Amino acid sequence: MERRQFIKNTAAATAITGMGLPLMAFEKPKANHLTILHTNDVHSYIDPFPATHPKSPNMGGVARRAALIESIRTENPNVLLLDAGDIFQGTPYFNYFGGELEFKLMSLMRYDLSTMGNHDFDNGIDGFYAQLPNAQFEFVSANYDFRNTILDGIVKPYKIFDKNGIKVGVFGLGIELAGLVDKRNYKETVYHDPVAVAKDMAHTLKHGQKCDLVVCLSHLGYQYKNDPDKISDMKLAAATQDLDLIIGGHTHTFLDKPTVVKNAAGIDTIVNQAGCYGINLGRIDFYFDTDKSKLSNGRSIIV
């Protein structure tokens, strides 16, 4: 058996050499594997849906999500766990505890970063600020200017992570609050055009900060077919450059797998969203070789 295997291997090596191809070209390159897990629009859904629920029986629930996240971390410890906003509002847990429980549970699951959705202002900007001591993770938003508010200097435009030598820059974008949120709730927060901000942020992170991967946490919405002029993740991906991944929220869009969009330079940008209420956990795996070239695949996992 060993002799036959030796002859087979020798014959294959001879054939490859005869074609003028180096043997090393057929070796699998060493890669750094980064897993990005994400949620959006969980809306204070802590418990799983009951077995009698007509659409989502036995789905969701924080305990199940936590177990799933930990199993993935066992498989690959190189994980970023992100949220695209609307953590608050939707169940009595928020009405009773004002966001305390949501932030504490996300901290126990070791979320790394989140952006803010419109419902995260439902207890006012002061109510959001009051719950921040319960969050052992940070928030980013690049197009909400909090300069004249209590969140000035607390919610930053972006954050950079170093994951096993892979430099990942993540920035946040939020939907326009005027007409959607009571002015008394967001006070002096100033909204800036998300496309212009995204172009600036992506260029800064990719070229200024030399990030290997640039991620946008967006609460703009996936797509608006009945309002094509409204900015969405799909339009953002097509209008910008240097963005590798947009993790979206707001429209509660369930995607079985990410959408790939050609950006302004004709290069692929990945757009994904994980529905709502913690029913799905988004997962995207990136594989970087020695020169930081990357491959990716993604899917949604039902909780």
Buried (B, 14 or more C-beta within 10 A) or exposed (E): EEEEEEEEEEEEEEEBEEEEEEEEEEEEEEBBBBBBBBBBBBBBBBEBBEEEEEEBEEBBBBEBBBEBBEEBBEEEEBBBBBBBBBBBBBBEBBEEBBBBBBBBBBEEBBBBBBBBBBBBBBBBBEBBBBBBEBBEBBBBBBBBBBEEBBBEEEBBBBBEBEBEEBBBBBBBBBBBBEEEBEEEBBBEBEBBEBBEBBBBBBBBBBEEEEBBBBBBBBBBBBBBEEEEEEBBBBBBBBBBBBBBBBBBBBBBBBBEEBBEBEBBEEEEBBBBBBBBBBBBBBBBBBBBEEEEEBEBEBBBEEB
